[in-house]
């Protein structure tokens, strides 16, 4: 009887996902130096697998590796917004259309519950939980679409625009607009109106989210230092990340 092949993953491959998630969650911020020593302690590994994992993320465009200085989290540029946001918008449009045709009533109820919980955190001004539920709502559209390749492309683009998609403080006007748009999305999903949901998602990305991204770039160009000068443990020695998302 033929045996199934054994799939082995190297240590550095197992580190890529948690490091990527730290960036998506804002634990590692754009422009900051990646604290290799603290990461070694956190994951209980040597520097070699950490550095190999960082090379993978650098190849994805998430990090920059500087000679003799280590890795820093990449900052998004205006050019990247022009290049990547239309791709993200198209992916979300397709996910919304597919979700409406494939989701069960229970699936739709689950997304509604996530949205309602997100709104409770919005009303309380609880940024971190608002962020978490907002991201879950967006990811739910891709989950309900049932297309693994589509989801993989989404995660790849999302990681590259991490700084502007889920780790950004936005104005009250942008926040209010995003909340209204999310309500319209849920209504379209419940009506199983795929073309409308797809259009709303595309407009959301190209409108509100793009505006937030551009405002973010303008702000960090003024506030952020040109280059990091020391390693810091994630979450220590700095103000907690502002985490509102569109």
BAFI-3210 file (N, C-alpha, C; in Angstrom, 3 decimals, decimal comma, padded with zeros to 6 digits):
// residues 246
n [1|2|3|4|5|6|7|8|9|10|11|12|13|14|15|16|17|18|19|20|21|22|23|24|25|26|27|28|29|30|31|32|33|34|35|36|37|38|39|40|41|42|43|44|45|46|47|48|49|50|51|52|53|54|55|56|57|58|59|60|61|62|63|64|65|66|67|68|69|70|71|72|73|74|75|76|77|78|79|80|81|82|83|84|85|86|87|88|89|90|91|92|93|94|95|96|97|98|99|100|101|102|103|104|105|106|107|108|109|110|111|112|113|114|115|116|117|118|119|120|121|122|123|124|125|126|127|128|129|130|131|132|133|134|135|136|137|138|139|140|141|142|143|144|145|146|147|148|149|150|151|152|153|154|155|156|157|158|159|160|161|162|163|164|165|166|167|168|169|170|171|172|173|174|175|176|177|178|179|180|181|182|183|184|185|186|187|188|189|190|191|192|193|194|195|196|197|198|199|200|201|202|203|204|205|206|207|208|209|210|211|212|213|214|215|216|217|218|219|220|221|222|223|224|225|226|227|228|229|230|231|232|233|234|235|236|237|238|239|240|241|242|243|244|245|246]
n.u [000,854|000,750|002,462|001,546|003,022|005,361|005,099|007,362|008,170|010,390|011,984|012,098|010,047|007,790|007,797|007,175|004,394|003,431|005,062|004,273|001,656|002,069|002,847|000,554|-001,192|-000,174|001,734|004,349|005,559|005,285|008,373|009,827|012,598|013,117|013,036|015,261|016,509|014,609|012,558|013,701|013,761|011,029|009,970|011,584|013,868|016,914|018,865|019,193|016,923|015,022|016,087|016,016|013,266|012,623|013,779|012,034|009,717|010,720|011,038|008,395|007,842|007,162|008,990|012,116|015,459|018,345|021,753|024,062|022,415|020,103|016,595|013,789|010,379|008,512|007,493|004,490|003,941|002,851|002,886|002,553|-000,021|-001,438|-000,877|-001,612|-004,095|-006,266|-006,156|-006,734|-009,337|-010,662|-010,439|-011,948|-014,431|-015,066|-015,076|-017,260|-019,392|-019,324|-019,740|-022,395|-023,762|-023,058|-023,203|-024,719|-027,805|-027,114|-024,415|-024,572|-025,910|-023,942|-021,978|-023,410|-023,637|-020,960|-020,602|-022,460|-021,315|-018,924|-019,956|-020,832|-018,413|-017,469|-019,274|-018,526|-016,012|-013,873|-011,026|-009,198|-010,694|-012,654|-011,125|-010,349|-012,787|-013,668|-011,792|-012,343|-014,889|-014,382|-012,690|-014,455|-016,087|-014,401|-013,993|-016,605|-016,851|-015,529|-013,248|-010,126|-007,780|-008,418|-008,625|-005,974|-004,607|-005,741|-004,782|-002,079|-001,905|-003,037|-001,135|000,958|-000,068|-000,330|000,060|-001,853|-004,340|-005,309|-004,167|-004,376|-004,937|-007,799|-009,587|-012,489|-014,415|-013,719|-013,989|-016,720|-017,796|-016,852|-018,224|-020,907|-020,763|-020,114|-022,466|-024,192|-023,035|-023,563|-026,326|-026,643|-025,499|-027,285|-029,497|-028,679|-027,603|-025,454|-024,088|-024,489|-023,255|-020,651|-020,007|-020,196|-018,120|-015,918|-016,034|-015,699|-013,047|-011,617|-012,450|-013,089|-011,153|-008,836|-008,543|-007,981|-005,543|-003,896|-003,918|-002,642|-000,048|000,789|000,832|002,757|005,009|005,663|005,671|007,165|010,453|013,404|014,898|015,035|016,705|017,248|016,691|013,516|011,362|008,432|005,507|006,474|007,785|006,720|004,015|000,832|-000,349|-002,393|-005,416|-007,512|-009,653|-010,606]
n.v [-001,197|002,140|004,776|007,945|011,021|012,680|015,847|018,266|021,118|023,799|025,430|028,203|028,678|028,225|030,435|032,595|033,170|033,985|036,255|037,847|038,309|039,866|042,217|042,879|043,320|045,585|045,449|045,410|048,218|050,409|051,514|050,948|049,317|045,844|043,945|041,738|040,283|040,299|038,949|036,439|035,606|035,593|033,614|031,509|030,702|030,630|033,293|032,658|031,194|033,243|035,322|034,135|033,891|036,590|037,297|036,074|037,608|040,031|039,538|039,515|042,137|043,301|043,892|045,688|044,931|046,140|046,730|045,798|046,780|045,441|044,465|046,487|047,481|047,911|051,012|052,142|053,608|056,400|055,537|052,789|052,714|053,539|051,363|048,992|049,269|049,299|046,609|045,300|046,286|045,098|042,401|042,317|043,040|040,810|038,795|039,592|039,288|036,527|035,564|036,204|034,401|031,931|031,738|030,404|030,760|030,696|031,390|034,053|035,163|034,907|036,703|039,068|039,139|039,552|042,078|043,594|043,378|044,684|047,255|047,834|048,142|050,323|052,299|052,493|053,458|051,738|050,975|048,845|046,445|047,129|047,211|044,477|043,077|044,334|043,548|040,810|040,782|041,615|039,538|037,481|037,701|036,730|034,172|033,112|033,236|031,027|030,420|029,421|030,321|032,989|033,995|033,669|035,469|037,815|037,916|038,210|040,721|042,267|042,060|043,513|046,085|046,649|048,803|050,661|049,490|048,098|049,243|051,942|055,179|057,060|059,971|061,444|061,844|060,067|057,688|057,667|057,543|055,051|053,329|053,705|052,705|050,040|049,164|049,261|047,302|044,942|044,875|044,456|041,936|040,398|040,641|039,156|040,344|040,280|041,850|044,453|044,317|043,708|046,050|047,962|047,165|047,558|050,344|051,181|050,462|051,924|054,476|055,494|053,918|054,282|057,039|057,232|055,908|057,618|059,894|058,850|058,368|060,988|061,904|060,257|060,988|063,324|062,863|060,507|059,208|059,360|057,004|054,053|053,817|052,081|048,826|047,630|045,995|044,399|046,233|047,468|050,309|052,351|054,309|052,768|051,083|052,823|051,694|051,738|050,844|050,780]
n.w [000,000|-000,981|000,641|002,067|001,072|003,172|004,405|005,038|006,877|007,050|009,850|009,599|007,804|009,318|010,870|009,313|008,956|011,629|011,969|009,829|010,629|012,896|011,710|010,235|012,340|013,408|015,337|014,672|013,261|010,362|009,027|011,282|012,868|012,728|015,610|016,139|018,248|020,357|019,067|018,742|021,413|021,937|020,218|020,792|019,322|017,321|015,771|013,092|011,783|012,141|010,595|008,090|007,735|007,665|005,253|003,469|003,862|003,039|000,345|-000,360|-000,263|002,094|004,045|004,306|003,794|005,055|004,349|006,802|008,778|009,291|009,195|008,252|008,692|005,818|004,372|002,958|-000,255|-002,325|-004,955|-004,640|-003,645|-005,891|-007,501|-006,062|-004,717|-006,615|-007,379|-004,964|-004,638|-006,804|-006,149|-003,794|-004,783|-006,434|-004,479|-002,907|-004,717|-005,236|-002,650|-002,126|-003,714|-002,743|000,025|002,973|004,855|007,526|007,389|006,537|008,688|010,596|009,679|009,910|012,709|013,408|012,300|013,810|016,337|015,849|015,453|018,029|019,344|017,937|018,772|021,416|021,151|021,077|019,829|019,176|019,286|017,480|015,143|014,987|014,579|012,283|010,383|010,447|009,313|006,659|005,855|006,019|003,759|001,785|002,731|002,526|-000,197|-001,097|-002,598|-002,858|-004,121|-004,695|-002,080|-001,264|-002,935|-001,986|000,702|000,182|-001,101|000,918|002,960|001,852|001,826|004,426|006,236|005,608|005,555|007,806|010,057|010,885|012,140|011,669|010,524|012,143|010,224|008,150|009,576|010,227|007,641|006,807|008,526|007,767|005,160|005,649|006,837|004,636|003,055|004,520|004,383|001,628|001,388|002,930|001,333|-000,708|-002,954|-005,190|-007,295|-006,231|-003,684|-004,476|-005,914|-003,875|-002,160|-003,834|-004,281|-001,660|-001,065|-003,032|-002,486|000,454|001,890|000,340|000,616|003,350|003,384|001,881|003,492|005,679|004,680|004,211|006,838|008,187|006,840|007,956|010,722|011,261|011,997|009,915|009,891|011,904|015,074|017,113|018,538|019,528|021,768|020,557|021,154|023,410|025,174|023,619|022,322|022,287|019,361|017,057|015,921|013,782|011,132|007,693]
ca.u [000,000|001,633|002,347|001,388|004,267|005,484|005,411|008,174|008,352|011,547|011,646|011,850|008,739|006,766|007,859|006,720|002,999|003,268|005,709|003,382|000,499|002,512|002,839|-000,840|-001,854|000,433|002,698|005,561|005,009|006,047|009,551|010,545|013,544|012,621|013,875|015,590|016,804|013,357|011,810|014,331|013,275|009,583|009,674|012,471|014,711|018,124|018,710|019,223|015,578|014,369|016,596|015,508|011,860|012,600|014,086|010,802|008,841|011,330|010,719|006,987|007,728|006,674|010,152|013,320|016,668|019,380|023,097|024,669|021,455|018,982|015,349|012,797|009,061|008,407|006,448|003,794|004,129|001,759|002,945|001,979|-001,473|-001,924|-000,700|-002,180|-005,474|-007,219|-006,157|-007,506|-010,743|-011,198|-010,541|-013,076|-015,651|-015,334|-015,416|-018,621|-020,331|-019,350|-020,307|-023,861|-024,311|-022,651|-023,381|-025,963|-028,442|-026,318|-023,209|-024,927|-026,211|-022,657|-021,340|-024,207|-023,267|-019,647|-020,821|-023,133|-020,324|-018,031|-020,641|-020,830|-017,083|-017,421|-020,028|-017,763|-014,696|-012,863|-010,367|-008,567|-011,728|-013,265|-010,202|-010,380|-014,048|-013,709|-011,006|-013,072|-015,983|-013,822|-012,182|-015,612|-016,536|-013,528|-014,279|-017,876|-016,676|-015,144|-012,224|-008,853|-006,832|-008,836|-008,247|-004,517|-004,239|-006,170|-003,846|-000,808|-002,015|-003,302|000,123|001,773|-000,617|-000,654|000,075|-002,993|-005,598|-005,814|-003,369|-004,339|-005,896|-008,426|-010,379|-013,866|-015,183|-013,429|-014,534|-018,173|-018,086|-016,595|-019,288|-022,092|-020,520|-020,204|-023,880|-024,742|-022,509|-024,278|-027,674|-026,548|-025,252|-028,530|-030,401|-027,987|-027,441|-024,033|-023,554|-024,455|-022,222|-019,368|-019,781|-019,967|-016,775|-014,945|-016,063|-015,174|-011,587|-011,082|-012,853|-012,760|-009,895|-007,757|-008,361|-007,307|-004,157|-003,151|-003,752|-001,636|001,269|001,137|001,128|004,009|006,128|005,975|005,867|008,068|011,869|013,907|015,351|015,059|018,055|017,435|015,710|012,556|010,475|007,089|004,536|007,088|008,542|006,125|002,574|000,114|-000,718|-003,756|-005,811|-008,815|-009,550|-011,768]
ca.v [000,000|003,308|005,691|009,351|011,755|013,463|017,240|018,852|022,553|024,268|026,268|029,587|028,742|028,293|031,757|033,633|033,544|034,841|037,554|038,601|038,726|040,967|043,419|043,196|043,804|046,841|045,235|045,920|049,374|050,875|052,313|050,489|048,221|044,578|043,612|040,319|039,644|040,077|037,914|035,160|035,247|035,356|032,349|030,458|030,221|031,403|034,352|032,154|031,043|034,541|036,064|033,486|034,283|037,998|037,340|035,727|038,775|041,071|039,188|039,871|043,588|043,740|044,399|046,053|044,508|047,127|046,211|046,110|047,403|044,553|044,660|047,441|047,292|048,826|052,029|052,184|054,850|056,799|054,675|051,492|052,896|053,544|050,032|047,877|049,424|048,791|045,142|044,951|046,596|044,082|041,150|042,422|043,015|039,426|038,042|039,945|038,690|035,080|035,302|036,286|033,224|030,682|031,748|029,899|031,713|030,702|032,155|035,470|035,553|035,010|037,954|040,116|039,184|040,197|043,496|044,209|043,474|045,765|048,513|048,088|048,664|051,669|053,197|052,659|054,002|050,702|050,878|047,552|045,460|047,547|046,714|043,019|042,645|044,858|042,640|039,547|040,958|041,605|038,200|036,594|037,724|035,822|032,817|032,684|033,098|029,642|030,338|029,434|031,164|034,377|034,340|033,762|036,745|038,868|037,984|038,706|042,170|042,854|042,160|044,570|047,401|046,521|050,064|051,498|048,753|047,714|049,767|053,382|056,080|057,901|061,092|061,098|061,819|058,799|056,608|057,683|057,071|053,612|052,644|053,737|051,808|048,670|048,844|049,010|046,007|043,868|044,842|043,838|040,502|039,785|040,606|038,327|041,181|040,192|043,020|045,623|044,130|043,848|047,463|048,668|046,832|048,222|051,771|051,325|050,404|052,995|055,751|055,739|053,294|054,964|058,348|057,013|055,536|058,803|060,740|058,179|058,623|062,388|062,075|059,633|061,698|064,416|062,400|059,385|059,473|058,851|055,624|053,651|053,823|051,051|047,755|047,709|044,842|044,735|046,596|048,070|051,517|053,269|054,437|051,661|051,339|053,238|050,624|051,840|050,398|050,915]
ca.w [000,000|-001,047|001,777|001,715|001,251|004,393|004,103|006,102|006,776|007,793|010,993|009,198|007,154|010,354|011,492|008,382|009,222|012,817|011,755|008,949|011,418|013,755|010,881|009,935|013,548|013,835|016,414|014,034|012,556|009,202|009,298|012,461|012,731|013,274|016,774|015,995|019,527|021,073|018,353|019,094|022,747|021,856|019,542|021,287|018,221|017,082|014,780|011,718|011,203|012,119|009,445|006,877|007,621|007,260|003,823|002,766|003,927|002,205|-001,042|-000,553|-000,247|003,403|004,766|003,588|004,495|004,804|004,652|008,105|009,693|009,545|008,457|008,731|008,098|004,683|004,350|001,679|-000,985|-003,215|-006,129|-004,277|-003,571|-007,273|-008,080|-005,313|-004,280|-007,614|-007,321|-003,768|-004,896|-007,714|-005,395|-002,873|-005,596|-006,823|-003,265|-002,526|-005,660|-004,998|-001,322|-002,193|-004,392|-002,099|001,479|003,548|005,774|008,758|007,094|006,499|010,073|011,315|009,276|010,548|014,126|013,479|012,031|014,953|017,415|015,418|015,708|019,482|019,679|017,363|019,642|022,656|020,839|021,384|018,545|018,898|018,987|016,211|014,113|014,867|013,989|010,926|009,545|010,350|008,358|005,310|005,551|005,880|002,363|001,035|003,201|001,944|-001,645|-001,312|-003,638|-002,139|-004,844|-004,471|-000,707|-001,198|-003,547|-001,060|001,819|-000,323|-001,281|002,230|003,685|001,265|002,160|005,858|006,964|005,258|005,493|009,115|011,165|010,646|012,784|010,670|011,015|012,479|008,980|007,485|010,391|010,044|006,285|006,751|009,244|006,899|004,029|006,142|006,995|003,303|002,608|005,199|003,807|000,303|001,608|003,394|000,180|-001,713|-004,139|-005,470|-007,994|-005,351|-002,674|-005,142|-006,222|-002,609|-001,695|-004,707|-003,978|-000,306|-001,134|-003,860|-001,940|001,853|002,299|-000,364|001,242|004,630|003,085|001,465|004,673|006,504|004,093|004,483|008,259|008,607|006,227|008,872|012,095|011,445|011,765|008,640|010,058|013,292|015,608|018,114|018,553|020,620|021,841|020,086|022,169|024,580|025,018|022,677|022,412|021,666|017,972|016,765|015,024|013,147|009,759|006,817]
c.u [000,886|001,387|002,205|002,700|004,231|005,916|006,156|008,344|009,561|011,095|011,321|010,499|007,619|006,740|007,287|005,313|002,848|003,944|004,853|002,182|000,863|002,508|001,401|-001,561|-001,263|001,408|004,101|005,100|005,880|007,202|010,361|011,516|012,964|013,553|014,214|015,801|015,533|012,519|012,389|013,831|011,802|009,258|010,592|013,350|015,960|017,870|018,611|017,826|014,801|014,792|016,114|014,042|011,740|012,917|012,851|009,866|009,394|011,028|009,268|006,784|007,263|007,782|011,198|014,504|017,795|020,743|023,620|023,704|020,264|017,757|014,495|011,475|008,877|007,273|005,799|003,949|002,889|001,709|002,327|000,467|-002,071|-001,880|-001,560|-003,656|-006,501|-007,282|-006,981|-008,992|-011,383|-011,377|-011,752|-014,399|-016,030|-015,750|-016,851|-019,659|-020,457|-020,003|-021,824|-024,480|-024,052|-022,945|-024,725|-026,575|-027,646|-025,035|-023,489|-025,237|-024,924|-021,947|-022,089|-023,834|-021,906|-019,776|-021,450|-022,177|-019,323|-018,655|-020,694|-019,484|-016,894|-018,107|-019,311|-016,391|-013,569|-012,153|-009,851|-009,606|-012,507|-012,424|-010,356|-011,659|-014,200|-012,950|-011,712|-014,223|-015,460|-013,331|-013,330|-016,132|-015,708|-013,753|-015,560|-017,778|-016,221|-014,106|-010,855|-007,846|-007,141|-008,416|-006,744|-004,026|-004,585|-005,177|-002,499|-000,839|-002,233|-002,010|000,966|001,241|-001,018|-000,810|-001,195|-004,327|-006,155|-005,014|-003,279|-005,380|-006,485|-009,249|-011,777|-014,721|-014,976|-014,060|-016,045|-018,557|-017,910|-017,716|-020,566|-021,932|-020,605|-021,659|-024,533|-024,272|-023,297|-025,697|-027,667|-026,307|-026,535|-029,561|-029,874|-027,877|-025,948|-023,464|-023,467|-023,359|-020,839|-019,029|-019,483|-018,555|-015,717|-014,889|-015,474|-013,651|-011,032|-011,436|-012,343|-011,398|-008,702|-007,483|-007,641|-005,830|-003,334|-002,927|-002,681|-000,235|001,706|001,534|002,474|005,210|006,572|006,400|007,001|009,510|012,320|014,343|015,352|016,482|018,291|016,363|014,802|011,701|009,100|006,157|005,128|007,750|007,991|004,624|001,923|-000,339|-002,162|-004,289|-007,268|-008,652|-010,790|-012,268]
c.v [001,242|004,251|007,116|010,077|012,585|014,876|017,841|020,347|022,950|025,207|027,686|029,728|028,864|029,648|032,852|034,104|034,395|036,198|038,435|039,135|039,869|042,285|043,844|043,781|045,115|046,686|045,612|046,997|049,786|051,781|051,862|049,358|046,975|044,131|042,119|039,632|039,337|039,000|036,534|034,675|034,868|033,989|031,207|029,850|031,086|032,469|033,806|031,943|032,354|035,309|035,447|033,833|035,737|038,152|037,017|036,933|039,936|040,813|039,533|041,385|044,152|044,376|044,890|045,600|045,438|046,565|046,725|046,745|046,524|044,942|045,747|047,140|048,351|049,820|052,035|053,561|055,174|055,902|053,313|051,580|052,841|052,145|048,977|048,041|049,013|047,265|044,674|045,174|045,545|042,747|041,185|042,400|041,586|038,595|038,324|039,298|037,188|034,745|035,294|035,053|031,934|030,607|031,138|030,976|031,824|031,502|033,648|035,983|035,739|036,314|039,147|040,259|039,851|041,701|044,202|044,368|044,583|047,119|048,847|048,660|050,064|052,661|053,466|053,272|053,030|050,304|049,481|046,499|045,827|047,033|045,220|042,542|043,156|043,936|041,297|039,637|040,873|040,206|037,211|036,564|036,758|034,374|032,290|032,516|031,694|029,433|030,505|030,353|032,641|034,839|034,515|035,073|037,903|039,028|038,541|040,221|042,865|043,039|043,302|045,961|047,473|047,855|050,873|050,766|048,481|048,276|051,289|054,121|056,976|059,006|060,615|061,005|060,502|057,632|056,513|057,157|055,563|052,829|052,593|052,738|050,348|048,253|048,521|047,659|044,854|043,748|044,166|042,329|039,803|039,703|039,689|039,062|041,270|041,392|044,256|045,477|044,295|045,300|048,261|048,406|047,535|049,715|052,066|051,378|051,613|054,384|055,977|055,178|053,954|056,337|058,252|056,722|056,761|059,761|060,168|058,463|060,060|062,579|061,486|060,315|062,861|063,887|061,407|059,798|058,838|057,409|055,286|053,567|052,757|050,000|047,938|046,468|045,247|045,059|047,258|049,386|052,476|053,326|053,273|052,053|051,812|052,334|050,751|051,478|050,742|049,532]
c.w [000,000|000,121|001,267|001,930|002,527|004,016|005,290|005,843|007,608|008,903|010,544|008,497|008,178|011,053|010,607|008,729|010,481|012,681|010,856|009,724|012,361|012,991|010,584|011,139|014,044|014,970|015,944|013,068|011,373|009,605|010,489|012,126|013,388|014,397|016,820|017,347|020,308|020,400|018,632|020,456|022,698|021,273|019,962|020,212|018,140|016,030|013,352|011,136|011,165|010,871|008,132|006,658|007,171|005,778|002,982|002,723|003,117|000,734|-001,372|-000,592|001,074|004,224|003,784|004,420|004,082|005,177|005,985|009,104|010,008|008,740|009,093|008,034|007,016|004,874|002,976|001,053|-001,815|-004,445|-005,846|-004,133|-004,969|-007,883|-007,401|-004,958|-005,342|-007,645|-006,129|-003,998|-005,789|-007,008|-004,461|-003,642|-005,960|-005,613|-002,845|-003,429|-005,437|-003,661|-001,366|-002,838|-003,621|-000,605|001,883|004,439|007,070|008,563|007,151|007,895|010,879|010,959|009,876|012,021|014,305|013,269|013,232|016,138|017,097|015,722|017,191|019,915|019,101|018,297|020,955|022,425|021,115|020,090|018,214|018,529|017,725|015,051|013,894|014,186|012,549|009,974|009,378|009,350|006,928|004,934|005,373|004,451|001,521|001,456|002,556|000,434|-002,014|-002,400|-002,980|-002,813|-004,647|-003,083|-000,571|-001,800|-002,618|000,081|001,382|-000,496|000,056|003,015|003,155|001,590|003,628|006,547|006,738|005,267|006,879|010,285|011,079|011,485|011,707|011,327|011,362|011,214|008,236|008,245|010,176|008,661|006,188|007,413|008,399|005,760|004,464|006,342|005,664|002,761|003,226|004,650|002,436|000,426|002,017|002,272|-000,920|-003,054|-004,450|-006,200|-007,096|-004,307|-003,304|-005,429|-004,958|-002,081|-002,531|-004,415|-002,603|-000,329|-001,882|-003,332|-000,529|002,229|001,624|000,241|002,569|004,400|002,711|002,636|005,593|005,984|004,359|005,932|008,649|007,969|007,106|010,237|012,250|011,215|010,465|008,752|011,523|013,784|016,645|017,992|019,746|020,597|021,350|021,235|023,384|024,198|023,980|022,897|021,706|020,269|017,892|015,684|014,579|011,686|008,974|006,460]
res [x|x|x|x|x|x|x|x|x|x|x|x|x|x|x|x|x|x|x|x|x|x|x|x|x|x|x|x|x|x|x|x|x|x|x|x|x|x|x|x|x|x|x|x|x|x|x|x|x|x|x|x|x|x|x|x|x|x|x|x|x|x|x|x|x|x|x|x|x|x|x|x|x|x|x|x|x|x|x|x|x|x|x|x|x|x|x|x|x|x|x|x|x|x|x|x|x|x|x|x|x|x|x|x|x|x|x|x|x|x|x|x|x|x|x|x|x|x|x|x|x|x|x|x|x|x|x|x|x|x|x|x|x|x|x|x|x|x|x|x|x|x|x|x|x|x|x|x|x|x|x|x|x|x|x|x|x|x|x|x|x|x|x|x|x|x|x|x|x|x|x|x|x|x|x|x|x|x|x|x|x|x|x|x|x|x|x|x|x|x|x|x|x|x|x|x|x|x|x|x|x|x|x|x|x|x|x|x|x|x|x|x|x|x|x|x|x|x|x|x|x|x|x|x|x|x|x|x|x|x|x|x|x|x|x|x|x|x|x|x|x|x|x|x|x|x]
***
